[in-house]
């Protein structure tokens, strides 16, 4: 009885390990695709360099001392 319980526990652990790996692969593929699409669409280009940030202008006009 104890051996069969160990076998079941080992099989369950193996299955959960495989499920974890599958989920990780799918998540990585999903995130990678969406992130690279955003870059290609220009979402991150020239961020912060538009000159429309009043806080940034205020900081540039301050004396650095």
MOLIN-V42669 format. One line per field, one symbol per residue. ss: DSSP state (@ for helix, = for strand, . for the rest). psi: psi as a letter, one per 20 degrees, with the letter a starting at -180 (. if undefined). A space follows every 10 residues. Layout:
ss: ???
psi: ???
This chain:
ss: .@@@@@@@@@ @@@@@@@@@@ @@@@@@@@@@ @@@@@@@@@@ .......... ...@@@@@@@ @....
psi: ghghhggggg ggggghgggg gggggggghg ggghghgggh ikhjpkpiji jjohhggghh iqpi.
